[in-house]
Amino acid sequence: LTPPSRPLTGRGLTTLAAGASGPQRQILLVAAGVLAKSGRVLLQQRSDPPQLAGLWEFPGGKVDPGETLEKALARELDEELAISVEETDLEPIAFTSHPLDDARNLLMPVYGVLAWAGEPVGAEGQPLAWVTSEELGSDAYPMPPADYPLVDPVRQFLRRRERSGKRWRLVAPVRRLLRRRR
Ligand SMILES: Nc1nc2c([nH]c(=O)n2[C@H]2C[C@H](O)[C@@H](COP(=O)(O)OP(=O)(O)OP(=O)(O)O)O2)c(=O)[nH]1
């Protein structure tokens, strides 16, 4: 097994040996985020490359050499959506691993974004959509092939967020009452 001479080969790219005698594959490391609001999740529409143009994806992007996943995601969310996110408000949900072509394999960890500051906009001119749990993964919002295994874990995340939101809505008035009595 020959170790790669340069482990990091560019933005998002790292070289891993596939096996003792197998070829080395390039891993494209991309961090993505799930923003949930009122039971809906935010998707953005890609315009490139041609084979992904028109498809709907989770916001995010390539991890720079030496960057942590969380830092990369916070940077990408700022660049793409103009929102600010604390790294501590990122909760790992799932990851997807998908062959892109002969040379590369996409590895994409996906984080739930528990809080953000600002209102998301398509800061790079990309269309945005808040889609329901049912719409996610449906023909109405076709996604890159790597994303389909993420649909179920993201739906579960949405359900958890809805439940915790409801609990908070029930508890908040009681807390306010107790504060007033103090
Ligand atoms: N952000 C994101 N990328 C995805 C998803 N699904 C999927 O296959 N990808 C792929 C498409 C691209 O090959 C790669 C992301 O690269 P990108 O070009 O958008 O990354 P970036 O924002 O850093 O862009 P750039 O600065 O290099 O232009 O991951 C997804 O849900 N979200």
The ligand as an ORCA input file, in Angstrom:
! r2SCAN-3c Opt
* xyz 0 1
  N     -24.017     21.434     -1.264
  C     -24.402     20.249     -1.736
  N     -23.651     19.595     -2.647
  C     -24.116     18.404     -3.090
  C     -25.321     17.849     -2.624
  N     -25.525     16.654     -3.239
  C     -24.475     16.448     -4.074
  O     -24.295     15.482     -4.800
  N     -23.623     17.517     -3.981
  C     -22.375     17.619     -4.746
  C     -22.471     18.547     -5.923
  C     -21.029     19.001     -6.067
  O     -20.315     18.011     -6.799
  C     -20.508     19.007     -4.640
  C     -20.605     20.365     -3.998
  O     -19.737     21.198     -4.654
  P     -20.015     22.728     -4.922
  O     -19.374     23.062     -6.218
  O     -21.450     23.081     -4.759
  O     -19.212     23.310     -3.704
  P     -18.894     24.823     -3.391
  O     -20.115     25.521     -2.877
  O     -17.719     24.750     -2.484
  O     -18.628     25.447     -4.829
  P     -17.388     26.142     -5.540
  O     -16.929     27.233     -4.631
  O     -16.357     25.069     -5.782
  O     -18.024     26.622     -6.811
  O     -21.325     18.103     -3.927
  C     -26.096     18.556     -1.669
  O     -27.178     18.150     -1.209
  N     -25.593     19.750     -1.258
*
